[in-house]
């Protein structure tokens, strides 16, 4: 099945990383941000100064304690930041070492309940978002369909097919596991080209082409399985699916993602592999000081929908960099161009 969209807009923000080699960046801090999870109230399971391992539980959702938020790195809890009404806004971890937890995956291969428990304990459940509303799904829910977003039309975003080349086996294993979480279809939405997965009764490959927003999950859901107050679906990104596949084969949580770093403020766009929640300044090629923040504006996500932030948001796969000192371009409307042609004075 294929959809070709004609309406939309191609936005040019400069060169993209393309298929450049992925660079592994070393980061100093990561953050788990409450703003990335609407409707969630963090209930802490660690304190400042505690040492944690990669995959270790940091906090849970107060209203749904089955949902766990784990550390994406090994290190020490540097800061627990509180906001209004003493709600936890952020948990910051200093990176120290590389010790990781290993999860028991034996039962998850056969038992659907064990699969859900594994995804919840390992933090992989956080990759799912409900549509509508974009919330973490309830652990007991079964969606009417699941959408795997394996394409991205946002300007400067990574090319999904390129990122998945070394991860195809894990991606296929993860996609097959998702079919056990729903009674409906699992849609693999990708760009034109070879199928990323072999279609089956439960897995359907759908190709989308055209200008932005042809690669957005809302566009895919609108065309394939419209939601309503009576029917909801889940959506998950392609790198989260590959991480689930790796978890099922190795028992270790994959907490790194390949992210695009590009924009008008970057000399050489790059693809970097960093932990979830990485501090954005460490993704830059420049020396690791606070000086770049005075001359560059770092946006987690696409420039129009992203957020100027310190840490990479949970679902973002790109960082857009702008030059703070750049002179803004002022466009002139047709009205002002017409005024230029008018005489300075009307003859009397």
C-alpha positions in Angstrom: 0.0 0.0 0.0 1.3 3.5 -0.8 0.1 7.0 -0.3 1.5 10.0 -2.2 0.7 13.4 -0.6 0.7 16.5 -2.8 -0.2 19.1 -0.2 2.4 20.2 2.3 5.6 22.3 2.5 9.2 21.5 2.0 11.2 23.6 4.5 14.8 24.3 3.7 17.0 24.9 6.8 20.3 24.0 5.3 22.1 20.7 4.6 21.1 17.6 6.5 23.5 14.9 7.7 22.4 12.5 5.0 24.1 9.1 5.2 27.2 10.3 7.0 28.8 7.8 9.5 27.3 7.8 13.0 29.6 9.4 15.6 29.4 8.1 19.2 29.4 11.2 21.4 30.5 11.0 25.1 28.1 13.0 27.3 28.6 14.2 30.8 25.0 14.4 32.1 21.6 13.1 31.2 18.2 14.2 32.4 14.8 12.5 32.8 12.3 15.3 32.3 8.7 15.3 33.6 7.6 17.6 30.8 8.3 14.7 28.3 5.5 12.7 29.9 2.2 14.6 30.2 -0.1 13.5 33.0 2.7 11.7 34.9 3.7 12.5 38.5 7.2 11.2 39.4 7.5 9.1 42.5 11.2 8.8 43.4 13.1 5.6 44.0 16.5 7.2 44.3 18.1 10.2 46.2 20.7 12.7 45.3 24.2 11.2 45.5 22.9 7.6 44.9 24.9 5.5 42.4 22.8 3.9 39.7 23.4 1.4 36.9 22.1 1.7 33.3 18.6 0.4 33.3 18.1 0.9 37.0 14.8 2.3 38.2 14.8 6.1 39.0 11.1 6.7 39.6 7.7 5.5 38.9 4.3 7.0 37.9 2.5 7.8 41.1 -0.9 6.9 39.6 0.3 3.8 37.7 3.3 2.3 39.6 3.8 -0.4 37.0 5.3 2.3 34.7 9.0 2.7 35.5 11.5 5.4 34.4 15.1 4.0 34.3 18.5 5.5 34.0 19.9 5.6 30.5 23.5 5.7 31.8 25.5 4.4 34.7 26.5 7.1 37.1 25.5 9.1 40.2 22.3 11.1 40.8 23.5 14.7 40.6 20.3 16.7 41.0 16.6 16.1 41.7 14.8 19.3 40.7 11.4 20.2 42.2 8.8 22.6 40.7 5.4 23.9 41.8 3.8 22.1 44.6 7.1 20.2 45.1 6.5 18.0 42.1 9.6 16.5 40.6 10.5 18.2 37.3 13.8 16.6 36.5 16.3 13.9 37.6 19.9 14.6 36.4 22.5 11.9 36.4 26.3 12.4 36.1 27.8 9.8 33.8 30.3 7.5 35.6 31.2 4.0 34.3 29.1 1.7 32.1 27.5 -0.9 34.4 24.1 -2.1 33.2 21.3 -4.3 34.4 20.4 -7.5 32.6 16.7 -8.4 32.5 15.2 -11.9 32.4 13.6 -12.3 29.0 12.9 -16.0 29.0 9.2 -15.8 29.8 8.6 -12.9 27.5 9.2 -15.0 24.5 6.1 -17.0 25.1 3.9 -15.2 27.5 2.2 -11.9 26.5 1.8 -10.8 30.1 5.5 -11.4 30.7 6.3 -9.3 27.6 4.4 -6.4 29.0 6.1 -6.7 32.4 9.5 -6.7 30.7 8.7 -3.6 28.7 7.4 -1.8 31.8 10.4 -2.7 34.0 13.1 -1.9 31.4 11.6 1.5 30.5 10.9 0.4 26.9 7.1 1.0 27.5 7.9 4.7 27.5 8.4 4.6 23.7 4.6 4.1 23.2 2.3 7.1 22.9 -1.5 7.0 22.7 -3.3 8.8 19.9 -5.1 11.0 20.6 -3.6 12.9 23.5 0.0 11.6 23.3 0.1 10.0 26.8 1.9 6.9 28.0 -0.6 4.0 27.5 -2.1 2.2 30.5 -0.4 -1.1 31.1 -3.6 -3.0 30.9 -4.9 -1.5 27.6 -5.0 -3.2 24.2 -5.0 -0.7 21.4 -7.1 -1.1 18.2 -3.9 -0.8 16.2 -0.2 0.1 16.6 1.7 2.4 14.3 5.5 2.1 13.8 6.8 5.4 12.5 9.8 4.4 10.3 10.0 7.7 8.3 10.4 11.3 9.2 9.6 14.3 6.9 10.8 16.9 9.5 13.6 19.0 8.0 17.1 17.8 8.9 15.8 14.6 10.6 17.8 11.4 10.3 16.9 9.0 7.5 15.2 6.0 9.1 16.3 3.5 6.4 20.0 4.6 6.9 19.8 4.4 10.7 18.1 1.0 10.6 20.7 -0.7 8.3 22.7 -2.2 11.2 19.6 -2.7 13.3 17.2 -4.5 10.9 17.2 -7.8 12.7 16.4 -6.1 16.0 13.8 -4.0 14.3 12.0 -7.0 12.8 12.1 -8.9 16.2 10.7 -5.8 17.9 7.9 -5.3 15.3 6.9 -9.0 15.6 6.7 -8.6 19.4 4.4 -5.6 19.1 1.8 -7.7 17.3 1.2 -9.5 20.6 0.1 -6.3 22.3 -2.9 -5.6 20.0 -5.8 -7.5 18.5 -5.6 -5.2 15.4 -2.9 -4.6 12.8 0.6 -3.2 13.3 1.3 -0.7 10.6 5.0 -0.1 9.6 4.9 3.3 7.9 8.0 4.0 5.9 9.3 6.0 2.9 9.3 4.5 -0.6 11.9 1.8 -1.1 12.5 -1.8 0.0 10.3 -3.1 2.7 11.9 -2.8 6.2 10.0 -5.9 7.2 8.3 -8.9 5.6 4.5 -8.2 5.6 2.2 -10.7 7.3 -1.4 -11.0 8.5 -0.6 -8.7 11.5 2.2 -6.6 10.1 1.3 -4.2 7.2 3.9 -2.2 5.4 2.7 1.2 4.1 4.8 3.7 2.1 4.3 7.5 2.4 5.8 10.0 0.1 5.5 13.7 -0.6 6.3 17.0 1.3 6.1 17.5 5.0 4.0 16.3 6.9 4.0 13.0 5.0 6.3 11.5 7.6 4.4 12.4 10.7 2.4 9.8 12.7 -0.8 11.9 12.7 -0.8 11.9 8.9 -0.4 8.1 8.8 -3.2 7.5 11.4 -5.5 9.9 9.6 -5.2 7.9 6.3 -5.1 4.4 7.7 -6.9 4.1 11.0 -8.6 7.3 12.1 -9.1 7.6 15.9 -12.1 8.8 17.8 -13.4 8.9 21.4 -14.3 5.2 20.9 -11.1 4.0 19.3 -7.5 4.8 20.2 -4.1 3.6 18.8 -0.6 3.5 20.0 2.4 5.0 18.1 6.1 4.2 18.5 9.3 5.3 16.7 11.5 3.0 14.7 14.5 3.3 17.1 12.3 2.3 20.0 11.1 -0.8 18.1 14.8 -1.8 17.4 15.6 -1.3 21.1 12.8 -3.7 22.0 14.2 -6.2 19.6 17.6 -5.9 21.2 16.2 -6.2 24.7 14.4 -9.5 23.8 17.6 -11.0 22.4 20.2 -9.8 24.8 18.3 -8.9 28.0 19.9 -5.5 28.1 18.0 -2.2 27.7 19.2 -0.2 24.7 19.2 3.4 26.0 21.0 5.2 23.2 19.6 6.8 20.1 20.9 8.1 16.8 20.2 11.8 16.6 20.7 14.4 13.8 22.6 17.6 14.8 22.1 20.2 12.1 20.8 23.7 11.4 22.0 27.2 10.4 24.3 27.3 13.5 26.2 24.1 12.6 29.2 24.0 10.3 29.1 20.3 9.7 25.8 18.4 10.2 26.3 15.1 11.9 24.6 11.9 13.1 25.5 11.2 16.7 24.7 8.3 19.0 24.0 9.4 22.5 22.1 8.2 25.6 18.4 9.2 26.0 18.1 12.6 27.7 21.7 13.6 26.8 22.8 17.2 27.6 22.5 19.0 24.3 25.8 20.9 24.6 27.7 17.6 24.5 26.2 16.8 21.0 28.1 19.7 19.5 31.5 19.4 17.7 32.9 22.5 19.4 34.9 22.3 22.6 32.8 21.3 25.6 32.4 24.6 27.4 29.4 26.9 28.1 30.7 29.4 25.5 28.6 27.8 22.6 25.4 28.5 24.6 26.1 32.2 24.3 26.3 32.1 20.6 24.1 29.2 19.7 20.4 28.3 20.4 19.9 24.6 20.9 16.4 23.2 20.1 15.5 19.7 21.0 13.4 18.5 18.0 12.3 20.3 14.8 12.7 24.1 14.8 8.9 24.8 14.6 7.7 22.2 17.1 10.7 21.6 19.3 11.8 23.2 22.5 14.9 25.2 23.5 16.1 23.0 26.2 19.1 21.7 28.1 18.5 18.0 27.6 17.3 15.9 24.7 13.5 15.2 24.9 12.5 11.5 25.1 11.0 11.2 21.7 13.2 13.7 19.7 15.6 12.3 17.2 17.1 15.6 16.1 18.7 18.8 17.5 18.4 22.0 15.5 21.1 24.6 16.1 20.6 28.3 15.4 23.1 31.2 15.6 22.0 33.7 18.2 24.0 36.5 16.5 22.5 35.9 13.0 20.7 38.9 11.5 17.1 37.9 11.0 15.7 38.0 7.5 12.9 40.5 7.1 10.6 39.7 4.3 8.8 42.5 2.5 5.1 42.1 1.8 3.5 42.9 -1.5 1.9 45.9 0.1 5.2 47.5 1.0 6.6 46.8 -2.4 3.7 48.6 -3.9 4.2 51.6 -1.6 7.7 51.9 -2.9 6.4 52.6 -6.4 3.9 55.3 -5.3 5.0 59.0 -5.8 6.2 60.8 -2.8 3.6 63.6 -3.3 0.4 63.8 -5.1 0.4 66.6 -7.7 -2.0 69.4 -6.8 
